[in-house]
Amino acid sequence: MLNVKDLLLGMVPYTHFISFGLLILAGLNIPISEDVVFIISASIAATLAPENRYLIFAGCFLGAMCSDIIAYCIGRYGINRILSSRTLIKLKLIHPEKMERRIQKAVDYFDRYGGKTIFFGRFIPFGVRNAIFMTCGIIRMNPLKFLLIDLSALACTSTILFTLGYTFGNKYEDLFPYMIRYKFVIIGLIFAIALILFIRKKYFLKNPGINESLPPNQIDF
């Protein structure tokens, strides 16, 4: 696994290029934390290379944007080809009808909640975030719509992370325990929301209230 800290601190004059490259690798699903790259890069901009602070921010921002586009393209042009592979279908590793139903469910979901999912997905840790963006590619979401929503969210996350790293400077490592807690809270919320939606769909929607089951003239007000 790449040591992001040593790599960035060992090549301070080229921080903007290194940050950009690391975030590109994150888009390829290599386990590199976008948050860590932003914070350490911002710390370098505040303490070791203040003259390059705008270049460093630009490198981080563009790297994160390209990373998201790469994840989207992996879903649209990579995973989709795998899912439609005749060889895998013949080997019965993929069932076209089941896969089509699952994709349609994802399409229906993103038609209703796609904008919110992409926007808030940028605040979710690496693995879940990339999964959301690849799903957008798999269902062939309009690229312009994806990019506009993603850029609006990226403007928020990049500004927050870079400001934190820049403000803490050499003490940026004090942020990491709080980031770990933040990730656990976010993941917990995701599972809680998914569980609530599952229970609601499984039980409540299949068992409507008594008012819905009574004839109109027998409804108790």
Z-matrix of the N, CA and C atoms (Angstrom, degrees):
N
C 1 1.465
C 2 1.528 1 109.56
N 3 1.335 2 116.53 1 137.21
C 4 1.451 3 121.17 2 -178.55
C 5 1.522 4 111.40 3 -65.09
N 6 1.342 5 115.75 4 137.13
C 7 1.456 6 120.43 5 174.29
C 8 1.518 7 107.36 6 -91.00
N 9 1.322 8 116.22 7 95.46
C 10 1.462 9 122.03 8 -173.99
C 11 1.518 10 111.11 9 -60.95
N 12 1.319 11 116.40 10 -42.70
C 13 1.468 12 120.86 11 -177.64
C 14 1.525 13 111.60 12 -60.26
N 15 1.350 14 117.13 13 -51.76
C 16 1.464 15 120.94 14 -178.35
C 17 1.521 16 111.51 15 -63.80
N 18 1.319 17 116.17 16 -38.23
C 19 1.460 18 120.24 17 -178.52
C 20 1.525 19 111.60 18 -64.92
N 21 1.331 20 116.14 19 -45.62
C 22 1.471 21 120.13 20 -179.59
C 23 1.523 22 111.99 21 -69.82
N 24 1.324 23 117.09 22 -44.45
C 25 1.461 24 120.44 23 -178.27
C 26 1.526 25 112.20 24 -71.96
N 27 1.315 26 116.71 25 -22.12
C 28 1.461 27 120.12 26 179.76
C 29 1.519 28 113.24 27 -83.24
N 30 1.327 29 117.22 28 -12.70
C 31 1.473 30 120.52 29 -178.75
C 32 1.532 31 109.67 30 -135.90
N 33 1.322 32 115.21 31 56.12
C 34 1.466 33 121.90 32 -174.60
C 35 1.530 34 113.44 33 -55.65
N 36 1.351 35 119.59 34 -43.98
C 37 1.479 36 118.78 35 -178.30
C 38 1.534 37 113.48 36 -62.50
N 39 1.334 38 116.00 37 -19.93
C 40 1.466 39 120.20 38 -177.05
C 41 1.537 40 111.67 39 -113.46
N 42 1.325 41 115.48 40 24.48
C 43 1.464 42 119.87 41 -175.98
C 44 1.522 43 112.24 42 -53.95
N 45 1.334 44 117.24 43 -41.34
C 46 1.469 45 120.29 44 -177.36
C 47 1.525 46 111.76 45 -63.15
N 48 1.346 47 116.74 46 -37.24
C 49 1.462 48 119.92 47 177.95
C 50 1.531 49 111.09 48 -72.93
N 51 1.340 50 115.93 49 -42.33
C 52 1.462 51 120.19 50 -178.91
C 53 1.533 52 110.32 51 -64.16
N 54 1.330 53 116.31 52 -44.24
C 55 1.470 54 120.25 53 179.12
C 56 1.521 55 110.85 54 -60.45
N 57 1.337 56 115.54 55 -44.36
C 58 1.462 57 120.48 56 178.65
C 59 1.528 58 110.39 57 -58.43
N 60 1.343 59 116.55 58 -48.04
C 61 1.456 60 120.93 59 -178.26
C 62 1.522 61 113.05 60 -64.31
N 63 1.333 62 116.38 61 -40.41
C 64 1.465 63 119.88 62 179.48
C 65 1.521 64 111.12 63 -63.23
N 66 1.310 65 116.70 64 -40.83
C 67 1.464 66 120.03 65 -178.87
C 68 1.532 67 111.47 66 -71.78
N 69 1.317 68 116.89 67 -29.89
C 70 1.471 69 119.91 68 173.12
C 71 1.529 70 109.76 69 -63.24
N 72 1.335 71 116.11 70 -42.70
C 73 1.465 72 120.06 71 178.39
C 74 1.530 73 110.73 72 -62.63
N 75 1.327 74 116.71 73 -35.74
C 76 1.467 75 120.06 74 177.30
C 77 1.523 76 110.80 75 -60.82
N 78 1.331 77 117.14 76 -37.10
C 79 1.461 78 121.07 77 177.79
C 80 1.513 79 112.47 78 -65.44
N 81 1.336 80 116.15 79 -23.36
C 82 1.466 81 121.37 80 177.47
C 83 1.525 82 111.39 81 -88.38
N 84 1.335 83 115.56 82 13.13
C 85 1.465 84 123.26 83 176.89
C 86 1.521 85 113.75 84 71.15
N 87 1.326 86 116.85 85 21.04
C 88 1.462 87 120.72 86 169.55
C 89 1.529 88 106.90 87 -79.96
N 90 1.333 89 118.11 88 131.04
C 91 1.471 90 120.43 89 -172.35
C 92 1.536 91 113.79 90 -68.94
N 93 1.315 92 114.66 91 82.56
C 94 1.469 93 122.28 92 175.87
C 95 1.517 94 107.01 93 -123.74
N 96 1.320 95 116.57 94 126.69
C 97 1.458 96 120.68 95 -177.38
C 98 1.527 97 111.02 96 -78.14
N 99 1.323 98 115.49 97 118.81
C 100 1.464 99 120.50 98 176.28
C 101 1.519 100 110.90 99 -60.71
N 102 1.325 101 116.70 100 -39.13
C 103 1.460 102 120.77 101 -179.12
C 104 1.526 103 111.52 102 -61.24
N 105 1.347 104 116.04 103 -44.17
C 106 1.464 105 120.72 104 -179.14
C 107 1.528 106 110.57 105 -64.75
N 108 1.332 107 116.68 106 -42.26
C 109 1.469 108 120.28 107 179.26
C 110 1.528 109 110.44 108 -60.51
N 111 1.318 110 116.97 109 -47.05
C 112 1.463 111 120.88 110 -179.96
C 113 1.527 112 111.35 111 -60.61
N 114 1.326 113 116.96 112 -47.42
C 115 1.469 114 120.72 113 -174.12
C 116 1.527 115 111.70 114 -68.22
N 117 1.338 116 117.46 115 -45.02
C 118 1.467 117 119.59 116 179.57
C 119 1.525 118 110.23 117 -67.04
N 120 1.316 119 117.38 118 -40.05
C 121 1.470 120 120.59 119 178.14
C 122 1.533 121 110.84 120 -61.73
N 123 1.330 122 116.27 121 -41.82
C 124 1.462 123 120.77 122 179.14
C 125 1.528 124 110.82 123 -66.44
N 126 1.336 125 116.30 124 -37.37
C 127 1.457 126 120.43 125 176.92
C 128 1.530 127 110.93 126 -62.31
N 129 1.332 128 115.45 127 -42.24
C 130 1.467 129 120.22 128 176.64
C 131 1.529 130 110.74 129 -62.54
N 132 1.331 131 116.07 130 -40.89
C 133 1.468 132 120.69 131 179.04
C 134 1.530 133 111.49 132 -62.67
N 135 1.318 134 116.59 133 -31.95
C 136 1.468 135 120.42 134 -178.06
C 137 1.523 136 112.95 135 -82.29
N 138 1.341 137 116.67 136 -30.89
C 139 1.469 138 119.46 137 -170.59
C 140 1.523 139 115.33 138 -114.10
N 141 1.324 140 117.68 139 -39.19
C 142 1.466 141 120.82 140 -172.15
C 143 1.524 142 113.99 141 -109.48
N 144 1.317 143 117.74 142 -25.60
C 145 1.467 144 119.90 143 -177.91
C 146 1.523 145 110.92 144 -142.02
N 147 1.345 146 117.99 145 58.97
C 148 1.469 147 119.85 146 -178.17
C 149 1.522 148 113.49 147 -61.54
N 150 1.334 149 115.93 148 -26.24
C 151 1.466 150 119.38 149 179.59
C 152 1.531 151 112.23 150 -69.65
N 153 1.324 152 116.47 151 -17.38
C 154 1.477 153 120.85 152 -178.76
C 155 1.527 154 112.62 153 -108.23
N 156 1.331 155 117.67 154 15.41
C 157 1.461 156 119.32 155 -171.74
C 158 1.529 157 112.79 156 -59.56
N 159 1.331 158 117.12 157 -37.37
C 160 1.469 159 119.23 158 -179.42
C 161 1.523 160 110.77 159 -72.44
N 162 1.324 161 117.00 160 -37.72
C 163 1.464 162 120.58 161 176.53
C 164 1.524 163 110.77 162 -64.52
N 165 1.323 164 115.60 163 -40.93
C 166 1.464 165 119.75 164 -179.25
C 167 1.531 166 110.57 165 -64.92
N 168 1.324 167 116.53 166 -43.60
C 169 1.464 168 118.89 167 177.68
C 170 1.523 169 110.43 168 -62.73
N 171 1.344 170 116.40 169 -42.46
C 172 1.475 171 119.98 170 179.93
C 173 1.527 172 110.38 171 -62.41
N 174 1.348 173 116.96 172 -41.09
C 175 1.460 174 120.09 173 178.78
C 176 1.515 175 112.05 174 -61.60
N 177 1.345 176 115.94 175 -42.43
C 178 1.472 177 120.61 176 178.66
C 179 1.526 178 110.91 177 -66.12
N 180 1.320 179 116.13 178 -46.46
C 181 1.467 180 120.10 179 -176.84
C 182 1.526 181 111.09 180 -63.47
N 183 1.328 182 116.62 181 -48.95
C 184 1.467 183 120.31 182 -178.85
C 185 1.527 184 111.21 183 -66.29
N 186 1.339 185 116.33 184 -36.22
C 187 1.461 186 119.64 185 177.85
C 188 1.516 187 111.51 186 -63.87
N 189 1.347 188 116.54 187 -42.55
C 190 1.466 189 120.33 188 179.14
C 191 1.526 190 110.83 189 -66.58
N 192 1.328 191 116.64 190 -39.89
C 193 1.464 192 120.19 191 179.35
C 194 1.532 193 110.68 192 -63.90
N 195 1.330 194 116.09 193 -47.16
C 196 1.467 195 119.40 194 179.00
C 197 1.525 196 111.04 195 -64.50
N 198 1.337 197 116.46 196 -34.77
C 199 1.458 198 120.92 197 177.74
C 200 1.527 199 111.11 198 -59.76
N 201 1.328 200 116.20 199 -43.17
C 202 1.466 201 120.61 200 179.42
C 203 1.527 202 111.07 201 -66.55
N 204 1.328 203 115.98 202 -39.66
C 205 1.470 204 120.27 203 178.98
C 206 1.526 205 110.23 204 -65.04
N 207 1.328 206 116.39 205 -39.69
C 208 1.467 207 120.70 206 178.79
C 209 1.531 208 110.37 207 -62.07
N 210 1.348 209 116.16 208 -44.95
C 211 1.470 210 119.79 209 178.97
C 212 1.527 211 110.45 210 -60.94
N 213 1.329 212 116.71 211 -41.39
C 214 1.469 213 121.08 212 177.64
C 215 1.538 214 110.08 213 -61.36
N 216 1.322 215 116.77 214 -45.64
C 217 1.472 216 121.11 215 -178.10
C 218 1.524 217 111.74 216 -67.17
N 219 1.335 218 117.04 217 -33.94
C 220 1.467 219 119.64 218 176.15
C 221 1.525 220 110.07 219 -59.91
N 222 1.335 221 115.36 220 -42.23
C 223 1.461 222 119.14 221 178.22
C 224 1.501 223 112.47 222 -67.67
N 225 1.334 224 116.46 223 -44.20
C 226 1.467 225 120.49 224 -173.29
C 227 1.525 226 113.10 225 -75.05
N 228 1.328 227 116.42 226 -42.47
C 229 1.462 228 119.11 227 -172.97
C 230 1.531 229 113.46 228 -108.54
N 231 1.333 230 117.34 229 -12.77
C 232 1.455 231 120.25 230 179.54
C 233 1.511 232 112.76 231 -104.51
N 234 1.328 233 115.82 232 -64.30
C 235 1.467 234 120.32 233 -176.75
C 236 1.529 235 111.30 234 -62.87
N 237 1.327 236 117.16 235 -38.11
C 238 1.464 237 119.94 236 178.97
C 239 1.527 238 111.86 237 -59.80
N 240 1.321 239 116.81 238 -38.89
C 241 1.470 240 120.00 239 178.47
C 242 1.523 241 110.91 240 -67.23
N 243 1.324 242 115.15 241 -38.30
C 244 1.467 243 118.63 242 178.54
C 245 1.524 244 110.18 243 -64.66
N 246 1.338 245 116.03 244 -42.82
C 247 1.459 246 120.14 245 -178.17
C 248 1.527 247 112.81 246 -66.27
N 249 1.329 248 116.06 247 -24.62
C 250 1.467 249 119.84 248 179.68
C 251 1.537 250 112.31 249 -101.38
N 252 1.321 251 116.05 250 11.23
C 253 1.468 252 120.32 251 -178.49
C 254 1.527 253 110.98 252 -65.44
N 255 1.314 254 116.65 253 124.06
C 256 1.470 255 121.17 254 179.47
C 257 1.520 256 111.67 255 -64.12
N 258 1.328 257 115.27 256 -35.18
C 259 1.471 258 119.24 257 -179.27
C 260 1.522 259 110.55 258 -62.56
N 261 1.338 260 116.33 259 -46.52
C 262 1.467 261 119.79 260 -179.55
C 263 1.533 262 111.05 261 -67.35
N 264 1.324 263 115.78 262 -32.79
C 265 1.470 264 119.39 263 178.24
C 266 1.529 265 109.92 264 -68.37
N 267 1.339 266 116.33 265 -42.60
C 268 1.463 267 119.84 266 179.13
C 269 1.527 268 111.59 267 -64.28
N 270 1.328 269 115.94 268 -36.01
C 271 1.463 270 120.29 269 178.40
C 272 1.526 271 111.88 270 -78.50
N 273 1.336 272 115.68 271 -0.10
C 274 1.463 273 123.27 272 179.33
C 275 1.526 274 113.04 273 61.10
N 276 1.339 275 114.83 274 27.32
C 277 1.456 276 119.34 275 173.66
C 278 1.528 277 110.83 276 -82.12
N 279 1.335 278 114.81 277 -20.29
C 280 1.466 279 121.18 278 177.14
C 281 1.517 280 108.05 279 -130.14
N 282 1.318 281 116.27 280 132.37
C 283 1.465 282 121.41 281 177.07
C 284 1.535 283 107.80 282 -106.19
N 285 1.336 284 117.57 283 106.89
C 286 1.470 285 121.72 284 -173.96
C 287 1.518 286 114.72 285 -52.09
N 288 1.342 287 116.85 286 -43.22
C 289 1.464 288 119.48 287 -176.89
C 290 1.521 289 111.52 288 -66.76
N 291 1.334 290 116.77 289 -44.52
C 292 1.462 291 120.34 290 178.21
C 293 1.527 292 110.90 291 -64.13
N 294 1.331 293 115.67 292 -41.67
C 295 1.456 294 119.78 293 -179.92
C 296 1.521 295 110.88 294 -64.77
N 297 1.330 296 116.42 295 -39.26
C 298 1.460 297 120.57 296 178.85
C 299 1.518 298 111.13 297 -63.18
N 300 1.336 299 116.47 298 -40.04
C 301 1.466 300 119.92 299 178.42
C 302 1.525 301 111.47 300 -64.93
N 303 1.326 302 115.93 301 -40.86
C 304 1.462 303 119.69 302 -179.88
C 305 1.525 304 111.27 303 -66.25
N 306 1.327 305 115.33 304 -41.64
C 307 1.463 306 119.04 305 178.81
C 308 1.521 307 110.47 306 -64.80
N 309 1.325 308 116.93 307 -38.84
C 310 1.461 309 120.23 308 179.43
C 311 1.527 310 110.90 309 -64.83
N 312 1.331 311 116.30 310 -38.05
C 313 1.464 312 119.63 311 175.95
C 314 1.524 313 110.48 312 -61.69
N 315 1.338 314 115.49 313 -41.47
C 316 1.468 315 119.50 314 178.76
C 317 1.526 316 110.54 315 -65.33
N 318 1.332 317 116.47 316 -39.44
C 319 1.469 318 120.82 317 177.95
C 320 1.530 319 110.03 318 -61.71
N 321 1.330 320 116.09 319 -46.35
C 322 1.469 321 120.18 320 179.67
C 323 1.527 322 110.95 321 -61.25
N 324 1.331 323 115.88 322 -40.95
C 325 1.469 324 119.66 323 -179.87
C 326 1.525 325 110.64 324 -64.29
N 327 1.332 326 116.21 325 -47.16
C 328 1.469 327 119.14 326 -176.80
C 329 1.526 328 111.98 327 -72.14
N 330 1.331 329 117.24 328 -23.97
C 331 1.459 330 119.36 329 172.73
C 332 1.521 331 110.84 330 -64.14
N 333 1.332 332 116.39 331 -34.20
C 334 1.468 333 121.12 332 -178.00
C 335 1.524 334 112.77 333 -89.94
N 336 1.341 335 116.27 334 -42.69
C 337 1.463 336 119.51 335 -171.48
C 338 1.530 337 113.25 336 -124.34
N 339 1.320 338 117.41 337 13.32
C 340 1.460 339 120.73 338 -174.10
C 341 1.510 340 114.55 339 -56.78
N 342 1.333 341 116.80 340 -46.74
C 343 1.459 342 120.56 341 -178.19
C 344 1.512 343 112.25 342 -59.98
N 345 1.328 344 116.40 343 -47.32
C 346 1.470 345 120.49 344 -179.76
C 347 1.523 346 110.86 345 -66.51
N 348 1.339 347 116.37 346 -39.06
C 349 1.465 348 119.85 347 -178.42
C 350 1.517 349 111.32 348 -63.55
N 351 1.330 350 116.85 349 -44.27
C 352 1.467 351 120.37 350 179.33
C 353 1.522 352 110.77 351 -66.33
N 354 1.333 353 116.40 352 -45.03
C 355 1.463 354 120.07 353 -176.57
C 356 1.526 355 110.96 354 -61.93
N 357 1.330 356 116.17 355 -53.40
C 358 1.463 357 119.05 356 -177.51
C 359 1.526 358 111.71 357 -76.38
N 360 1.344 359 116.26 358 -18.59
C 361 1.455 360 119.74 359 176.33
C 362 1.517 361 112.95 360 -63.60
N 363 1.327 362 116.87 361 -24.98
C 364 1.461 363 120.90 362 178.30
C 365 1.522 364 112.20 363 -68.90
N 366 1.327 365 116.85 364 -19.77
C 367 1.461 366 120.69 365 179.99
C 368 1.524 367 111.78 366 -91.78
N 369 1.333 368 115.80 367 -2.74
C 370 1.467 369 121.10 368 -177.35
C 371 1.525 370 108.81 369 -92.55
N 372 1.349 371 118.48 370 147.33
C 373 1.470 372 121.41 371 -179.63
C 374 1.523 373 113.16 372 -53.51
N 375 1.329 374 114.21 373 162.04
C 376 1.464 375 125.88 374 -170.48
C 377 1.525 376 115.46 375 -41.22
N 378 1.335 377 117.94 376 -57.91
C 379 1.458 378 120.38 377 -171.42
C 380 1.513 379 113.51 378 -60.29
N 381 1.327 380 116.73 379 -47.63
C 382 1.470 381 121.24 380 -179.61
C 383 1.518 382 110.37 381 -66.64
N 384 1.324 383 116.53 382 -40.37
C 385 1.469 384 121.56 383 -179.06
C 386 1.524 385 111.09 384 -58.70
N 387 1.331 386 116.44 385 -49.36
C 388 1.461 387 119.76 386 -179.87
C 389 1.523 388 111.41 387 -64.62
N 390 1.331 389 117.08 388 -36.29
C 391 1.461 390 120.60 389 178.63
C 392 1.525 391 110.97 390 -61.87
N 393 1.323 392 116.56 391 -40.10
C 394 1.468 393 120.82 392 178.31
C 395 1.517 394 110.38 393 -63.61
N 396 1.335 395 116.71 394 -45.86
C 397 1.466 396 120.43 395 -177.55
C 398 1.524 397 111.56 396 -67.75
N 399 1.327 398 117.23 397 -37.06
C 400 1.458 399 119.36 398 177.40
C 401 1.527 400 110.81 399 -68.20
N 402 1.334 401 116.75 400 -35.96
C 403 1.460 402 120.04 401 176.27
C 404 1.523 403 110.91 402 -61.97
N 405 1.337 404 116.39 403 -39.18
C 406 1.470 405 120.07 404 176.25
C 407 1.524 406 110.56 405 -58.03
N 408 1.334 407 116.04 406 -38.12
C 409 1.459 408 119.82 407 177.32
C 410 1.506 409 112.69 408 -70.42
N 411 1.334 410 116.08 409 -40.80
C 412 1.471 411 120.53 410 -178.82
C 413 1.525 412 110.88 411 -60.14
N 414 1.324 413 117.40 412 -41.12
C 415 1.477 414 120.20 413 -177.97
C 416 1.532 415 111.34 414 -86.42
N 417 1.336 416 116.31 415 3.29
C 418 1.464 417 122.74 416 177.04
C 419 1.544 418 112.23 417 59.89
N 420 1.318 419 114.97 418 46.21
C 421 1.460 420 119.26 419 174.38
C 422 1.523 421 109.61 420 -60.54
N 423 1.320 422 116.68 421 146.62
C 424 1.464 423 121.50 422 178.75
C 425 1.531 424 109.43 423 -52.89
N 426 1.339 425 118.73 424 120.90
C 427 1.470 426 120.97 425 -176.02
C 428 1.527 427 113.39 426 -58.91
N 429 1.336 428 116.69 427 -37.85
C 430 1.461 429 119.74 428 -179.28
C 431 1.523 430 110.62 429 -66.42
N 432 1.332 431 116.95 430 -41.78
C 433 1.468 432 120.84 431 177.80
C 434 1.516 433 110.14 432 -61.82
N 435 1.339 434 116.48 433 -45.81
C 436 1.458 435 120.80 434 178.73
C 437 1.519 436 111.01 435 -58.72
N 438 1.318 437 116.14 436 -46.39
C 439 1.459 438 120.72 437 -175.67
C 440 1.530 439 111.88 438 -66.21
N 441 1.315 440 117.28 439 -41.69
C 442 1.466 441 120.35 440 -179.04
C 443 1.520 442 111.63 441 -64.50
N 444 1.335 443 116.66 442 -44.53
C 445 1.469 444 119.75 443 179.37
C 446 1.522 445 110.11 444 -66.80
N 447 1.329 446 115.95 445 -42.55
C 448 1.458 447 120.16 446 -178.73
C 449 1.527 448 111.16 447 -63.50
N 450 1.321 449 117.25 448 -42.21
C 451 1.469 450 120.57 449 -179.53
C 452 1.526 451 111.57 450 -64.52
N 453 1.321 452 116.71 451 -38.24
C 454 1.471 453 119.02 452 178.97
C 455 1.523 454 110.66 453 -65.11
N 456 1.342 455 116.69 454 -39.00
C 457 1.467 456 119.98 455 177.74
C 458 1.522 457 111.09 456 -71.66
N 459 1.337 458 116.38 457 -40.08
C 460 1.458 459 121.04 458 -179.73
C 461 1.523 460 111.27 459 -62.68
N 462 1.326 461 116.67 460 -36.17
C 463 1.464 462 119.85 461 177.58
C 464 1.525 463 110.67 462 -59.08
N 465 1.326 464 116.70 463 -36.46
C 466 1.475 465 121.22 464 178.98
C 467 1.524 466 111.14 465 -73.09
N 468 1.350 467 116.56 466 -53.25
C 469 1.468 468 119.52 467 -174.76
C 470 1.521 469 111.93 468 -65.33
N 471 1.340 470 117.61 469 -41.19
C 472 1.460 471 120.09 470 -178.40
C 473 1.525 472 111.40 471 -66.34
N 474 1.323 473 116.54 472 -39.89
C 475 1.468 474 119.93 473 178.88
C 476 1.524 475 110.97 474 -65.04
N 477 1.335 476 116.86 475 -43.12
C 478 1.470 477 120.63 476 179.82
C 479 1.523 478 110.94 477 -63.31
N 480 1.335 479 116.87 478 -50.72
C 481 1.458 480 120.58 479 -176.65
C 482 1.522 481 112.14 480 -65.16
N 483 1.323 482 117.22 481 -43.99
C 484 1.458 483 120.02 482 -178.34
C 485 1.532 484 110.33 483 -67.04
N 486 1.317 485 116.87 484 -39.14
C 487 1.468 486 120.40 485 178.51
C 488 1.522 487 110.95 486 -63.68
N 489 1.331 488 117.02 487 -41.39
C 490 1.463 489 120.43 488 178.15
C 491 1.525 490 111.42 489 -62.18
N 492 1.333 491 115.95 490 -48.70
C 493 1.457 492 119.64 491 -179.97
C 494 1.520 493 112.44 492 -63.52
N 495 1.307 494 116.65 493 -38.98
C 496 1.463 495 121.57 494 -179.29
C 497 1.525 496 110.40 495 -68.69
N 498 1.327 497 116.44 496 -39.13
C 499 1.465 498 120.97 497 -178.00
C 500 1.523 499 111.64 498 -70.27
N 501 1.330 500 117.25 499 -41.45
C 502 1.465 501 120.46 500 -178.35
C 503 1.522 502 112.75 501 -77.45
N 504 1.338 503 117.21 502 -25.49
C 505 1.459 504 120.16 503 176.97
C 506 1.516 505 112.72 504 58.42
N 507 1.337 506 116.20 505 -125.41
C 508 1.464 507 120.98 506 -178.16
C 509 1.523 508 113.30 507 -65.93
N 510 1.310 509 116.68 508 -15.82
C 511 1.468 510 121.03 509 -178.35
C 512 1.537 511 111.53 510 -97.32
N 513 1.321 512 115.94 511 23.52
C 514 1.467 513 119.54 512 -176.13
C 515 1.525 514 112.51 513 -60.40
N 516 1.347 515 117.71 514 -27.08
C 517 1.461 516 120.09 515 -178.37
C 518 1.528 517 111.97 516 -64.87
N 519 1.333 518 116.89 517 -19.67
C 520 1.468 519 119.97 518 176.43
C 521 1.525 520 111.62 519 -64.50
N 522 1.332 521 116.29 520 -19.58
C 523 1.465 522 120.55 521 -179.34
C 524 1.522 523 112.72 522 -77.66
N 525 1.332 524 117.68 523 -27.67
C 526 1.457 525 120.95 524 -169.90
C 527 1.531 526 114.70 525 -61.90
N 528 1.356 527 119.48 526 -41.27
C 529 1.482 528 117.60 527 176.61
C 530 1.526 529 112.71 528 -59.08
N 531 1.338 530 116.24 529 -37.07
C 532 1.461 531 119.52 530 179.29
C 533 1.526 532 110.96 531 -70.61
N 534 1.346 533 116.46 532 -33.96
C 535 1.463 534 120.08 533 177.96
C 536 1.520 535 111.39 534 -65.76
N 537 1.352 536 116.22 535 -38.00
C 538 1.462 537 120.35 536 178.78
C 539 1.523 538 109.96 537 -64.24
N 540 1.332 539 116.08 538 -44.08
C 541 1.467 540 119.61 539 177.93
C 542 1.519 541 110.95 540 -62.99
N 543 1.328 542 115.35 541 -40.68
C 544 1.474 543 120.45 542 179.54
C 545 1.524 544 110.30 543 -59.86
N 546 1.333 545 116.93 544 -42.05
C 547 1.459 546 120.39 545 -179.13
C 548 1.531 547 111.40 546 -65.40
N 549 1.324 548 116.36 547 -41.23
C 550 1.456 549 119.15 548 178.55
C 551 1.526 550 111.16 549 -64.73
N 552 1.325 551 116.33 550 -39.11
C 553 1.468 552 119.88 551 178.34
C 554 1.523 553 110.43 552 -63.78
N 555 1.339 554 116.56 553 -45.51
C 556 1.463 555 120.95 554 -179.76
C 557 1.526 556 111.30 555 -61.82
N 558 1.335 557 116.46 556 -46.38
C 559 1.460 558 120.53 557 179.92
C 560 1.527 559 110.23 558 -62.67
N 561 1.338 560 116.55 559 -40.51
C 562 1.457 561 120.63 560 177.73
C 563 1.516 562 112.02 561 -61.94
N 564 1.329 563 116.29 562 -41.54
C 565 1.464 564 120.57 563 178.42
C 566 1.526 565 111.12 564 -63.89
N 567 1.328 566 116.47 565 -39.62
C 568 1.460 567 120.75 566 179.64
C 569 1.527 568 110.56 567 -61.24
N 570 1.340 569 116.10 568 -47.28
C 571 1.463 570 119.85 569 179.77
C 572 1.519 571 111.13 570 -65.12
N 573 1.332 572 116.82 571 -37.74
C 574 1.466 573 120.38 572 -179.91
C 575 1.526 574 110.81 573 -64.99
N 576 1.341 575 116.05 574 -44.57
C 577 1.467 576 120.37 575 179.34
C 578 1.531 577 110.68 576 -64.66
N 579 1.346 578 116.08 577 -42.32
C 580 1.468 579 120.10 578 179.10
C 581 1.525 580 110.77 579 -62.56
N 582 1.331 581 116.53 580 -39.70
C 583 1.460 582 120.45 581 179.73
C 584 1.525 583 111.17 582 -66.50
N 585 1.323 584 116.27 583 -41.72
C 586 1.468 585 120.68 584 178.79
C 587 1.526 586 110.78 585 -62.46
N 588 1.331 587 116.23 586 -44.68
C 589 1.463 588 120.39 587 179.54
C 590 1.520 589 111.42 588 -64.23
N 591 1.337 590 115.65 589 -38.79
C 592 1.467 591 119.98 590 179.49
C 593 1.532 592 110.37 591 -64.77
N 594 1.335 593 116.66 592 -46.87
C 595 1.466 594 120.75 593 -179.80
C 596 1.526 595 110.31 594 -62.94
N 597 1.322 596 115.27 595 -41.46
C 598 1.473 597 119.62 596 -179.56
C 599 1.530 598 110.67 597 -61.90
N 600 1.342 599 115.62 598 -43.90
C 601 1.464 600 119.49 599 -178.91
C 602 1.520 601 111.37 600 -71.24
N 603 1.331 602 116.68 601 -37.32
C 604 1.458 603 121.50 602 -173.31
C 605 1.518 604 112.44 603 -74.80
N 606 1.316 605 116.28 604 -38.54
C 607 1.460 606 119.45 605 -171.56
C 608 1.527 607 114.13 606 -113.14
N 609 1.330 608 116.72 607 -52.10
C 610 1.459 609 119.14 608 -172.65
C 611 1.514 610 112.64 609 -70.52
N 612 1.346 611 117.08 610 -41.70
C 613 1.456 612 119.21 611 -178.52
C 614 1.526 613 111.82 612 -71.22
N 615 1.343 614 116.03 613 -26.28
C 616 1.465 615 119.23 614 178.87
C 617 1.524 616 111.92 615 -87.05
N 618 1.322 617 117.06 616 -13.31
C 619 1.461 618 121.38 617 179.73
C 620 1.526 619 109.63 618 -128.83
N 621 1.317 620 117.91 619 75.17
C 622 1.454 621 120.67 620 -177.63
C 623 1.518 622 111.38 621 -61.58
N 624 1.336 623 115.20 622 158.31
C 625 1.456 624 121.56 623 -176.76
C 626 1.518 625 112.39 624 -62.28
N 627 1.297 626 114.53 625 164.08
C 628 1.471 627 120.20 626 -176.22
C 629 1.516 628 112.37 627 -62.67
N 630 1.327 629 116.19 628 -30.78
C 631 1.458 630 119.11 629 179.78
C 632 1.514 631 112.41 630 -62.61
N 633 1.354 632 114.85 631 -32.19
C 634 1.457 633 118.30 632 -179.16
C 635 1.517 634 110.55 633 -76.01
N 636 1.357 635 117.20 634 -23.47
C 637 1.469 636 119.99 635 -175.86
C 638 1.538 637 112.55 636 -88.63
N 639 1.325 638 117.19 637 -17.54
C 640 1.458 639 120.16 638 -179.58
C 641 1.515 640 110.82 639 -81.62
N 642 1.325 641 116.49 640 148.01
C 643 1.470 642 119.48 641 173.02
C 644 1.517 643 109.43 642 -61.57
N 645 1.344 644 117.48 643 156.23
C 646 1.457 645 120.96 644 -176.44
C 647 1.509 646 113.33 645 -54.23
N 648 1.348 647 118.62 646 -37.48
C 649 1.462 648 120.88 647 -176.60
C 650 1.518 649 112.95 648 -78.91
N 651 1.360 650 117.68 649 -4.50
C 652 1.453 651 119.85 650 -178.93
C 653 1.523 652 112.61 651 -112.86
N 654 1.304 653 116.68 652 5.05
C 655 1.462 654 119.72 653 -179.72
C 656 1.506 655 109.73 654 -68.88
N 657 1.320 656 115.58 655 128.80
C 658 1.457 657 122.03 656 -177.63
C 659 1.513 658 110.23 657 -89.94
N 660 1.313 659 115.91 658 114.17
C 661 1.450 660 120.99 659 177.09
C 662 1.533 661 109.67 660 -90.89
